[in-house]
Amino acid sequence: MAWGRKKSSGRKEPLFGLPAALSELRLSPQDRIPSPVDEKPKKSPKRRNEDSDDDAPRERKPRVTKSGSKRRSKGRARGGLLRLVYWGAVLGLWGVIAAVGVVVWVGAHLPAIQSLEIPKRPPTIQITGADGSVLATRGEMAGANVSLKDLPPYLPKAFIAIEDRRFYSHYGVDPLGILRAAITNVLHRSVSQGGSTLTQQLAKNLFLTQERTLQRKLQEVELALWLERKHSKSEILELYLNRVYFGSGAYGVEAASQRYFGKSARNVTVAEAAMLAGLVKSPSRLAPNRNPEGAEQRAQIVLTAMADAKFITEAQARASIGHPSYNVKPAGAGTVNYVADWIGEVLDDLIGQIDQNIVVETTIDPKLQAVAEAAVIDELAAKSVKFNVSQGALVAMSPDGAVRAMVGGRNYAESQYNRAVTAKRQPGSAFKPFVYLTAIESGLTPETVRQDAPLDVKGWKPENYSHEYFGPVTLTQALAMSLNTVAVRLGLEVGPKNVVRTAHRLGISSKLDANASIALGTSEVSLTELVGAYAPFANGGLGVSPHVVTKIRTDSGKLLYARQPDQLGQVIEPRNVAMMNTMMQETLLSGTAHKAELPGWMAAGKTGTSQDFRDAWFIGYTANLVTGVWLGNDDNSPTKKATGGGLPVEVWTRFMKAAHQGVAAVPLPASQPSGLFSTVAQAMPQAGAPVASAPSPGNTSGRSAPTRTSVRPEPAAGLDGWLMDRLFGR
């Protein structure tokens, strides 16, 4: 222990916390190695270091002279400039990196530049009539490409004058134009000018959407630069003129010239060229078929710009202003557009996706289409208010199902809803032929007698239109007079399901409810399918499919589709066709359609009026044409007692008279049995016994039909019994 204590007391440890020891270890300024930092002047500390020795000698501040102060100020200024240059370079470098990043990011959202190609035009669908004439154009109406050298020189110059005056001097983007537009917009406090070049507009039209976003604008700039590098100025201008939109569905100067002036772009005048160039700013608003005054004012601005650019003389500008030779065509309001829309709906089923221009050849007869349109529109114009009827439709087809005319409404421009194809309404008594055909096929004949008397079907009590009943009547009488009680009795007798099967077999495709009221046409159908279902009565019993397209080919002539004949076969036996034609002839001779007149032609048909007079129908036919007419209101509101025997018969008669003018008369199909009854059978369609007088849904004139003195007893069943009655007066 003593040794340890001695050893401990004999050693002296340094005391680092003592001021004296700290002063011994501190270096004086003279002992230090000078450094650039030490050479800089330092501010004296505001307070002493708490650990410093109060007794240590203090360093005295050197006196600063006036010349030293100047040198220090210059050093500070030089340092500030260097820092400014440094941070400017840093920020500039980051700006370049950011710009490159934006370009890369924008480019990443574009197709690979090496794979970009000028896209094909959207396909154009040209629809022609049976005579080869053009009925309508669907898709984006694009005229044929026209070469720049084939156009009058003032036409492309009109676009350059108003859209891109520096077109030949910039490289796709015009900074001066952008600056000028920005200044103008600021002064006007609105977006009155744009800075896009023709090349940018072309890039947008070819590759981009019309959305207004910064990304789309940057993409437009990149693509404009690419177009300028890949194509010459002449190629860009030609592409632009053949792709730009001019309103009313017209793309390219050729289509626009044909649309608005009825001639090729090769032949436009200076005034017409100015109008076309003026449309680009706002084609929908300035289209001359919608806003002729606005189009004219804009054309005057273009003419002034052309004169200012020395593209035309002042005299040419003055001569063109106020003297446009516009021949503005209507904006496709004709009813043939209902046909065009219908065709557009079935094309995908016929040829699949359309990726090229096509020509669709149809069965439409332009002359009959014009007659049908006039018949519907004129009749509605004269009597729509009186009968509270706002709409009408007409379908005419040949007995093989080829549609010759179709009117889907009174005004296509106001409503594109096709009431001939899309609308489904209750046919009323126009459905009764399917009930009577089912009865004929079950063994009854036109002379079969059934009771016209009040009827109660589980609480439902159908009544005749006149609320009168005529006792025992023949089927011919009952159908001609449209007696509801007899139709319901027959429907129940043969079975509603069998009636539905008959209607479907003949061509009705809509869902039908197999109940007692089906006999009165309570299930909804379209006009086109109802007319198609009547066609077998006109062609001898063959099933048909209503159709309008015969061929589809490319504009170069390659055949894509050719319609094949229907293979539906015989859907009605010929002898049953003959009896049905005899019965429905009586409808026109003395029944509900007695107002129908078709001199020299054997015609038959059936009227129809739905519940509460909501729909009025007449389907009538000859061996040449089957035509159906519907009149009513889109909202299914009741009319003012418009019946099938009134307005629809008038429309039908007007159309059919014109359609059969100059056509050789052909009798309706009749059965051709051999032996004793062949001669009589051939005469059956012409036979038509008068029926008992009775008010009917179609007899609004108050005129009575010829009366029959007596009702014959029911003949022997079948065709032979019917013929025996005819031969021997049974």
C-alpha positions in Angstrom: 0.0 0.0 0.0 2.8 2.4 0.9 4.6 1.5 -2.4 1.4 2.3 -4.2 0.9 5.6 -2.6 4.5 6.6 -3.2 4.3 5.7 -6.8 1.1 7.6 -7.1 2.4 10.8 -5.5 5.6 10.7 -7.5 3.8 11.1 -10.9 2.5 14.4 -12.1 -0.6 14.1 -14.4 -1.5 16.9 -16.8 -4.6 18.9 -15.8 -6.4 19.7 -19.0 -9.2 21.6 -17.4 -6.9 24.3 -15.8 -6.4 27.6 -17.6 -2.7 27.6 -17.0 -2.2 24.2 -18.7 -4.4 25.3 -21.6 -2.3 28.4 -22.1 0.8 26.3 -22.3 -0.6 24.1 -25.0 -2.1 26.9 -27.2 -0.2 28.0 -30.3 0.6 31.6 -30.8 -0.3 33.1 -34.2 3.4 33.2 -35.1 3.6 29.4 -34.6 0.8 28.6 -37.0 1.1 27.6 -40.7 -0.7 30.3 -42.7 -3.6 29.1 -45.0 -5.8 30.9 -47.5 -8.6 31.0 -45.0 -6.4 32.5 -42.4 -5.3 35.2 -44.8 -8.9 36.5 -45.1 -9.8 39.2 -42.7 -11.8 38.0 -39.8 -14.3 39.9 -37.7 -13.4 40.0 -34.1 -15.7 37.9 -31.9 -18.4 39.8 -30.2 -17.8 37.9 -27.0 -14.9 36.0 -25.6 -14.7 32.3 -25.6 -15.8 31.1 -22.2 -12.9 28.8 -22.1 -10.2 31.4 -22.9 -7.7 32.7 -20.3 -8.4 36.2 -19.2 -4.7 36.7 -18.6 -3.6 35.6 -22.2 -2.4 38.3 -24.4 -5.0 39.6 -26.8 -4.5 40.1 -30.6 -5.0 43.7 -31.6 -7.0 44.5 -34.8 -5.0 46.0 -37.5 -6.0 49.4 -38.6 -7.9 49.4 -41.9 -6.8 52.1 -44.3 -8.9 53.7 -47.0 -7.1 51.9 -49.9 -7.6 48.6 -48.1 -11.4 49.3 -47.9 -11.6 49.9 -51.6 -9.7 46.7 -52.3 -12.1 44.8 -50.0 -15.2 46.3 -51.8 -13.8 45.3 -55.2 -13.2 41.8 -53.9 -16.7 41.5 -52.6 -18.2 42.7 -56.0 -16.0 40.3 -57.9 -17.1 37.5 -55.6 -20.8 38.4 -56.0 -20.4 38.4 -59.8 -18.7 35.1 -59.7 -21.5 33.7 -57.5 -24.1 35.1 -59.9 -22.3 33.5 -62.8 -22.0 30.2 -61.0 -25.6 30.0 -59.9 -26.7 31.2 -63.3 -24.8 28.3 -64.9 -26.2 25.9 -62.4 -29.8 27.0 -63.0 -29.2 27.1 -66.7 -27.9 23.5 -66.6 -30.9 22.4 -64.6 -33.2 24.2 -67.0 -31.6 22.4 -69.9 -32.0 19.1 -68.1 -35.7 19.9 -67.3 -36.3 20.8 -70.9 -34.7 17.7 -72.2 -36.8 15.7 -69.6 -40.0 17.3 -70.9 -39.2 16.6 -74.5 -38.4 13.0 -73.6 -41.5 12.7 -71.5 -43.7 14.1 -74.3 -42.0 12.0 -76.8 -42.5 8.9 -74.7 -46.3 9.4 -75.1 -46.0 9.5 -78.9 -45.5 6.6 -81.3 -41.9 6.0 -82.2 -40.9 8.7 -84.7 -39.5 6.1 -87.0 -42.8 4.2 -87.1 -45.0 7.3 -87.7 -46.7 7.3 -91.0 -49.4 9.6 -92.4 -52.6 7.8 -91.3 -55.2 6.7 -93.8 -58.3 8.7 -94.0 -61.3 7.4 -92.1 -63.3 5.3 -94.5 -66.1 6.9 -96.5 -69.4 5.0 -97.2 -71.1 6.0 -100.4 -74.6 4.8 -100.7 -76.1 4.4 -104.2 -79.7 3.8 -105.4 -80.9 1.0 -107.7 -80.2 3.3 -110.7 -76.6 4.0 -109.6 -77.1 7.5 -108.4 -75.6 8.6 -105.1 -78.2 8.7 -102.3 -76.1 9.6 -99.3 -72.5 9.6 -97.9 -71.7 8.2 -94.5 -68.6 8.3 -92.4 -66.4 11.3 -92.7 -67.2 12.8 -96.1 -63.8 13.0 -97.8 -63.4 13.9 -101.4 -60.7 12.5 -103.6 -57.2 13.8 -103.0 -56.3 16.7 -105.2 -52.8 17.6 -106.1 -51.5 21.0 -105.3 -50.6 21.7 -109.0 -54.2 20.9 -110.0 -55.7 23.6 -107.8 -56.0 27.3 -108.7 -53.0 29.1 -107.2 -55.2 31.4 -105.2 -56.8 28.5 -103.3 -53.7 27.4 -101.2 -52.6 31.1 -100.9 -55.9 31.9 -99.3 -55.1 29.5 -96.4 -51.5 30.8 -96.1 -52.8 34.4 -96.0 -55.2 33.8 -93.2 -53.6 31.0 -91.2 -49.8 31.1 -91.6 -48.3 34.0 -93.5 -44.7 32.8 -92.7 -45.4 29.2 -93.8 -42.5 29.1 -96.2 -39.9 30.6 -93.8 -40.4 28.7 -90.5 -39.5 25.2 -89.6 -42.8 24.0 -88.4 -43.1 26.3 -85.4 -43.2 30.1 -85.8 -41.9 31.9 -82.7 -42.7 35.3 -84.2 -46.2 34.2 -84.9 -46.6 32.9 -81.4 -45.3 36.2 -80.0 -47.6 38.3 -82.3 -50.6 36.2 -81.3 -49.7 36.5 -77.6 -49.4 40.3 -77.8 -52.7 40.6 -79.7 -54.5 38.4 -77.2 -53.2 40.5 -74.3 -54.2 43.7 -76.0 -57.7 42.4 -76.8 -57.9 40.6 -73.4 -59.1 37.5 -75.1 -57.9 34.7 -77.3 -58.5 36.3 -80.7 -55.5 34.8 -82.4 -53.6 31.6 -82.4 -50.0 30.9 -83.0 -50.3 27.5 -84.6 -48.7 27.1 -88.0 -50.3 25.1 -90.8 -47.8 22.3 -90.0 -48.9 22.3 -86.4 -52.6 22.2 -87.5 -51.8 19.3 -89.8 -49.9 17.4 -87.0 -53.0 17.9 -84.7 -55.4 16.7 -87.4 -53.3 13.7 -88.4 -52.1 12.3 -85.0 -53.7 14.1 -82.0 -57.0 14.8 -80.4 -58.6 18.2 -80.2 -58.2 18.5 -76.4 -56.6 21.8 -75.1 -53.8 20.7 -72.8 -50.2 21.6 -72.5 -49.1 18.0 -73.2 -51.1 18.0 -76.5 -49.6 21.3 -77.5 -46.0 20.1 -76.8 -46.8 16.9 -78.8 -48.1 19.1 -81.6 -44.8 21.0 -81.7 -42.7 17.8 -81.8 -44.8 16.4 -84.5 -44.7 19.6 -86.5 -40.9 19.6 -86.4 -40.9 15.9 -87.5 -43.2 16.7 -90.4 -41.0 19.5 -91.6 -38.0 17.3 -91.5 -39.7 14.4 -93.3 -41.8 16.3 -95.9 -41.4 19.3 -98.2 -43.4 22.4 -97.8 -45.5 21.6 -100.9 -46.2 18.1 -99.5 -47.3 19.5 -96.1 -49.5 22.1 -97.8 -51.1 19.4 -100.0 -51.7 17.1 -97.1 -53.2 20.0 -95.1 -55.7 20.9 -97.8 -56.8 17.3 -98.3 -57.3 16.6 -94.6 -58.6 19.8 -92.9 -62.2 19.8 -91.7 -64.7 22.2 -93.3 -67.9 21.5 -91.4 -71.0 19.6 -92.4 -69.0 16.3 -92.4 -66.7 17.5 -95.2 -62.9 16.7 -94.9 -60.6 18.2 -97.5 -61.1 21.0 -100.0 -62.6 18.6 -102.7 -65.3 17.3 -100.4 -66.0 20.9 -99.1 -66.2 22.3 -102.6 -68.6 19.6 -103.6 -70.7 20.1 -100.5 -71.0 23.9 -100.6 -70.6 24.7 -104.3 -71.6 21.6 -106.2 -68.3 21.5 -108.1 -64.7 20.4 -107.9 -62.1 22.4 -105.9 -60.2 22.7 -109.2 -62.9 25.1 -110.4 -63.5 27.4 -107.4 -63.4 31.1 -107.8 -61.4 33.5 -105.6 -64.5 34.3 -103.5 -65.1 30.6 -103.0 -61.5 29.9 -102.1 -61.7 32.7 -99.5 -64.8 31.2 -98.0 -63.2 27.7 -97.8 -60.1 29.2 -96.1 -62.3 31.1 -93.7 -64.1 28.0 -92.5 -61.0 26.5 -90.9 -61.2 28.8 -87.9 -64.6 27.5 -86.8 -66.1 25.1 -89.3 -69.2 24.2 -87.3 -70.1 27.8 -86.6 -69.2 29.3 -90.0 -70.5 26.5 -92.3 -72.5 28.5 -94.9 -75.4 26.1 -94.8 -75.9 27.0 -91.2 -74.5 30.5 -91.0 -74.3 32.1 -94.5 -73.9 35.6 -93.1 -71.0 34.6 -90.8 -69.3 32.6 -93.6 -69.5 35.7 -95.9 -68.1 38.1 -93.3 -65.2 35.7 -92.7 -64.6 35.3 -96.4 -64.2 39.1 -96.7 -61.5 39.0 -93.9 -59.7 36.4 -95.9 -59.9 38.4 -99.1 -58.4 41.4 -97.3 -55.6 39.3 -95.9 -54.9 37.9 -99.4 -54.6 41.4 -100.8 -52.4 42.5 -97.9 -50.1 39.6 -98.6 -50.0 40.5 -102.4 -51.5 37.2 -103.3 -54.3 39.0 -105.2 -54.7 42.6 -106.2 -56.9 45.1 -104.4 -59.2 45.1 -107.5 -59.6 41.3 -107.3 -60.5 41.6 -103.6 -63.1 44.3 -104.2 -64.6 42.4 -107.1 -64.9 39.2 -105.0 -66.4 40.8 -101.9 -70.1 40.7 -101.9 -70.3 38.6 -105.0 -70.0 35.0 -103.9 -71.3 32.3 -106.1 -72.3 30.1 -103.2 -74.5 27.2 -104.1 -75.1 25.9 -100.6 -76.7 22.5 -100.6 -79.0 21.4 -97.8 -77.4 19.7 -94.8 -78.8 16.2 -95.6 -82.3 16.6 -94.3 -83.9 14.3 -96.8 -85.7 11.2 -95.6 -83.3 9.0 -97.6 -80.9 9.5 -94.6 -83.2 7.2 -92.6 -82.2 4.5 -95.1 -78.5 5.5 -94.9 -78.6 5.1 -91.1 -80.3 1.7 -91.4 -77.6 0.6 -93.7 -74.9 1.8 -91.3 -76.4 -0.4 -88.6 -76.2 -3.6 -90.7 -72.8 -3.1 -92.4 -70.8 -4.6 -89.6 -72.9 -7.8 -89.9 -72.3 -7.9 -93.6 -68.6 -7.2 -94.0 -67.2 -6.7 -90.5 -65.0 -3.7 -89.6 -64.7 -1.1 -92.3 -61.1 0.1 -92.9 -61.4 1.4 -96.5 -63.7 3.5 -98.6 -66.7 1.4 -99.8 -69.7 1.8 -102.1 -73.0 0.3 -101.0 -75.4 -0.6 -103.7 -79.0 -0.6 -102.6 -82.5 -1.5 -103.8 -83.8 2.0 -103.2 -85.5 3.7 -106.2 -84.8 7.4 -105.9 -88.0 8.3 -107.7 -90.1 6.2 -105.4 -88.2 7.6 -102.4 -89.1 11.2 -103.5 -92.8 10.2 -104.0 -92.9 8.5 -100.6 -91.3 11.5 -98.9 -93.8 13.9 -100.5 -96.8 11.7 -99.7 -96.0 11.5 -95.9 -94.8 15.1 -95.5 -97.7 16.7 -97.5 -100.4 14.7 -95.7 -99.0 15.6 -92.3 -98.6 19.2 -93.3 -102.3 19.3 -94.3 -103.9 17.3 -91.5 -101.5 16.8 -88.6 -103.2 19.6 -86.5 -106.7 18.4 -87.3 -106.0 14.8 -86.2 -103.2 15.6 -83.7 -100.8 13.4 -85.6 -97.1 14.6 -85.5 -95.2 11.7 -87.2 -95.5 9.2 -90.0 -93.5 6.4 -91.7 -93.7 4.5 -94.9 -92.0 1.4 -96.2 -92.4 0.1 -99.7 -90.8 -3.2 -100.9 -91.1 -5.5 -103.8 -92.8 -8.9 -103.1 -89.3 -10.4 -102.8 -88.5 -8.1 -99.8 -86.3 -5.6 -101.6 -87.0 -2.2 -100.0 -87.8 0.4 -102.7 -88.6 3.4 -100.5 -88.4 4.2 -96.8 -89.5 7.2 -94.8 -88.6 7.0 -91.1 -90.2 10.4 -90.1 -91.4 13.7 -91.5 -88.1 15.6 -90.9 -84.7 13.9 -90.6 -83.0 17.2 -89.6 -85.2 17.5 -86.5 -85.3 13.8 -85.6 -83.1 10.9 -86.7 -85.3 8.3 -85.0 -86.3 5.8 -87.6 -90.0 5.0 -87.0 -90.0 2.6 -89.9 -87.3 0.3 -88.5 -86.7 1.1 -84.8 -90.1 2.1 -83.5 -92.4 -0.7 -82.3 -96.1 0.0 -82.0 -99.4 -1.9 -81.6 -100.6 -2.8 -85.1 -104.2 -3.2 -84.1 -106.4 -4.8 -86.7 -103.5 -4.8 -89.2 -102.4 -8.0 -87.3 -105.7 -9.8 -88.1 -104.6 -11.4 -91.4 -102.3 -13.8 -89.3 -105.4 -14.8 -87.3 -107.5 -15.4 -90.4 -104.6 -17.2 -92.2 -104.3 -19.6 -89.2 -108.0 -20.2 -89.4 -107.8 -20.9 -93.2 -104.9 -23.3 -92.6 -107.0 -25.1 -90.0 -109.7 -25.9 -92.6 -112.0 -22.8 -92.7 -112.7 -20.8 -95.9 -113.6 -17.2 -96.8 -117.2 -18.2 -96.7 -117.1 -19.8 -93.3 -119.6 -18.2 -91.0 -118.9 -17.0 -87.4 -121.0 -15.0 -85.0 -120.5 -11.3 -84.5 -121.9 -10.9 -81.0 -120.8 -9.7 -77.6 -118.0 -11.7 -76.1 -116.7 -12.2 -72.5 -113.2 -13.7 -72.1 -112.6 -14.1 -68.4 -113.9 -10.6 -67.8 -112.5 -9.0 -70.9 -115.2 -7.9 -73.3 -113.9 -6.9 -76.7 -116.1 -4.7 -78.7 -116.4 -3.6 -82.3 -115.4 0.0 -83.2 -119.1 0.9 -83.9 -120.4 -0.9 -80.8 -122.8 -2.7 -83.2 -123.0 -6.4 -83.9 -124.2 -8.1 -87.1 -124.8 -11.7 -86.0 -123.6 -14.4 -88.4 -121.1 -13.1 -90.9 -118.6 -14.8 -93.3 -114.9 -14.5 -92.6 -114.6 -12.3 -95.6 -117.1 -9.9 -94.2 -115.6 -10.0 -90.8 -112.1 -9.2 -92.0 -113.2 -6.5 -94.5 -115.3 -4.8 -91.8 -112.6 -5.5 -89.1 -115.0 -7.0 -86.6 -113.2 -7.5 -83.4 -115.4 -10.1 -81.8 -115.0 -12.5 -84.8 -111.2 -12.1 -84.8 -111.1 -12.9 -81.0 -113.4 -15.9 -81.5 -111.2 -17.2 -84.3 -108.0 -16.6 -82.3 -109.4 -18.6 -79.4 -110.7 -21.3 -81.8 -107.3 -21.9 -83.5 -105.3 -21.1 -80.4 -103.2 -17.9 -79.6 -100.0 -19.9 -79.8 -100.8 -21.0 -83.3 -101.5 -17.4 -84.3 -98.1 -16.4 -82.9 -96.4 -19.2 -84.8 -98.1 -18.1 -88.1 -96.9 -14.5 -87.6 -93.4 -15.6 -86.8 -93.3 -17.9 -89.8 -94.3 -15.1 -92.1 -91.6 -12.8 -90.9 -92.6 -11.1 -87.6 -89.5 -11.1 -85.4 -90.8 -9.2 -82.4 -91.9 -10.9 -79.2 -95.6 -11.7 -79.4 -97.7 -12.6 -76.3 -99.9 -15.6 -77.0 -103.1 -14.5 -75.3 -106.6 -13.8 -76.3 -105.9 -10.1 -77.2 -103.2 -11.1 -79.7 -106.0 -11.3 -82.3 -106.5 -7.5 -82.0 -102.8 -6.7 -82.5 -101.8 -5.8 -78.9 -98.2 -7.0 -79.2 -95.9 -4.3 -80.7 -94.1 -4.7 -84.0 -92.2 -2.5 -86.4 -93.5 -1.2 -89.7 -90.7 -2.9 -91.7 -91.3 -6.3 -90.3 -95.1 -6.0 -90.7 -94.7 -5.1 -94.3 -92.3 -7.9 -94.8 -94.8 -10.4 -93.3 -97.4 -9.3 -95.8 -95.1 -9.9 -98.7 -95.9 -13.7 -99.0 -99.5 -12.7 -99.8 -98.2 -10.8 -102.8 -95.6 -13.3 -104.0 -97.5 -16.6 -103.8 -96.5 -17.6 -100.3 -92.7 -17.4 -100.3 -91.0 -16.2 -97.1 -88.8 -13.1 -97.5 -86.3 -11.0 -95.5 -86.7 -7.3 -95.9 -83.4 -6.0 -97.2 -81.9 -2.9 -98.8 -78.2 -3.8 -99.6 -77.5 -5.8 -102.7 -73.7 -5.3 -103.1 -70.8 -3.8 -101.3 -67.5 -3.1 -103.0 -64.4 -1.0 -102.5 -64.1 2.3 -104.4 -61.6 0.5 -106.6 -64.3 -2.1 -107.6 -63.4 -5.1 -105.4 -66.5 -7.0 -104.4 -66.9 -7.4 -100.6 -70.5 -8.6 -100.4 -73.2 -9.8 -102.8 -76.7 -10.7 -101.4 -77.9 -14.2 -102.1 -81.6 -15.0 -102.7 -83.7 -15.9 -99.7 -83.9 -19.6 -98.9 -87.0 -19.4 -96.7 -89.1 -21.4 -99.0 -92.9 -21.7 -99.1 -94.4 -20.3 -95.9 -98.0 -20.3 -97.1 -99.7 -22.8 -99.3 -100.7 -21.3 -102.7 -104.4 -22.1 -102.2 -104.3 -20.4 -98.9 -102.7 -17.4 -100.4 -105.5 -17.2 -103.0 -108.2 -17.3 -100.3 -106.4 -14.7 -98.2 -106.0 -12.4 -101.2 -109.7 -12.7 -101.9 -110.6 -11.8 -98.4 -108.2 -8.8 -98.2 -109.3 -7.6 -101.6 -112.7 -7.0 -100.1 -111.2 -4.6 -97.6 -110.4 -2.3 -100.4 -113.6 -2.9 -102.3 -116.1 -2.4 -99.6 -114.4 -2.6 -96.2 -112.4 -0.3 -94.0 -110.0 0.7 -96.8 -112.6 1.4 -99.4 -111.1 4.9 -100.0 -108.0 3.3 -101.5 -108.1 3.6 -105.2 -105.7 2.0 -107.6 -107.3 1.9 -111.1 -106.4 -1.1 -113.2 -104.6 -2.9 -110.5 -105.8 -5.8 -108.3 -104.9 -4.7 -104.7 -105.5 -6.1 -101.2 -104.6 -5.1 -97.7 -105.7 -4.4 -94.1 -106.2 -1.3 -92.0 -105.3 -1.1 -88.3 -106.1 1.3 -85.4 -104.7 0.7 -82.0 -106.3 1.3 -78.7 -107.4 5.0 -78.0 -106.5 5.9 -81.6 -102.8 6.0 -80.7 -101.7 4.4 -84.0 -103.1 4.3 -87.5 -101.9 1.7 -90.0 -102.6 0.5 -93.5 -100.7 -2.3 -95.2 -101.7 -2.8 -98.8 -100.2 -4.6 -101.7 -100.3 -5.5 -105.4 -98.3 -8.1 -107.3 -95.8 -5.3 -107.9 -95.3 -3.6 -104.5 -96.1 -4.0 -100.8 -96.5 -0.7 -99.0 -97.2 0.0 -95.3 -98.0 3.4 -93.7 -98.0 4.3 -90.0 -99.1 7.6 -88.5 -99.1 8.6 -84.8 -97.1 10.4 -82.1 -93.7 9.6 -80.7 -94.9 9.9 -77.2 -97.7 7.4 -77.8 -100.3 10.0 -77.0 -103.8 9.5 -78.6 -104.7 11.1 -81.9 -108.0 12.8 -82.6 -109.6 9.7 -83.9 -107.1 9.1 -86.7 -107.9 5.7 -88.1 -106.2 3.3 -90.5 -108.8 3.9 -93.1 -108.3 7.6 -93.1 -104.9 9.3 -93.3 -102.8 6.1 -93.9 -105.0 5.1 -96.8 -104.7 8.5 -98.3 -100.9 8.4 -98.1 -100.8 4.9 -99.5 -103.1 5.7 -102.4 -101.0 8.8 -103.4 -97.8 6.8 -103.3 -99.1 3.7 -105.0 -100.7 5.6 -107.9 -97.4 7.2 -108.7 -95.5 4.0 -108.2 -97.7 2.0 -110.6 -98.0 4.7 -113.3 -96.9 3.2 -116.6 -96.4 -0.3 -115.1 -98.2 -3.2 -116.7 -100.9 -4.6 -114.4 -100.3 -8.0 -112.9 -103.0 -10.0 -111.0 -102.4 -11.1 -107.4 -101.1 -14.7 -107.0 -103.8 -17.4 -107.1 -103.7 -21.1 -106.6 -103.5 -23.2 -109.7 -105.3 -26.5 -108.9 -105.8 -28.9 -111.8 -109.0 -30.5 -113.1 -112.5 -29.2 -112.8 -111.9 -26.2 -110.7 -108.8 -24.7 -112.3 -110.6 -22.1 -114.3 -112.6 -20.9 -111.3 -109.6 -20.9 -109.1 -107.8 -18.6 -111.4 -110.7 -16.2 -111.1 -110.7 -16.3 -107.3 -108.7 -13.2 -106.6 -111.1 -11.2 -108.7 -114.1 -12.5 -106.8 -115.4 -10.2 -104.1 -118.9 -10.4 -102.7 -120.2 -7.2 -101.2 -120.4 -7.1 -97.4 -122.9 -5.8 -95.0 -122.9 -2.1 -94.3 -121.4 -1.1 -91.0 -119.4 1.8 -89.6 -115.8 0.8 -89.2 -112.5 2.3 -88.0 -111.6 3.2 -91.5 -115.0 4.4 -92.6 -115.0 8.0 -91.3 -116.9 9.5 -94.2 -120.2 8.0 -93.1 -120.7 6.4 -96.4 -122.1 2.9 -96.2 -120.8 -0.1 -98.1 -123.0 -2.1 -100.4 -125.2 -4.5 -98.4 -125.7 -8.2 -98.8 -129.3 -9.5 -98.8 -128.5 -12.7 -96.9 -125.8 -14.6 -95.2 -125.0 -18.0 -96.7 -124.8 -21.1 -94.6 -121.3 -22.4 -93.8 -120.1 -24.3 -96.9 -118.3 -27.6 -97.0 -114.8 -27.4 -95.4 -111.8 -26.9 -97.5 -111.0 -25.4 -100.9 -113.3 -27.8 -102.8 -116.3 -26.8 -100.7 -115.6 -23.1 -101.3 -115.3 -23.7 -105.0 -118.5 -25.8 -105.1 -120.3 -22.8 -103.4 -119.0 -20.6 -106.1 -120.0 -23.0 -108.9 -123.4 -24.1 -107.8 -124.5 -21.2 -105.5 -124.6 -23.3 -102.4 
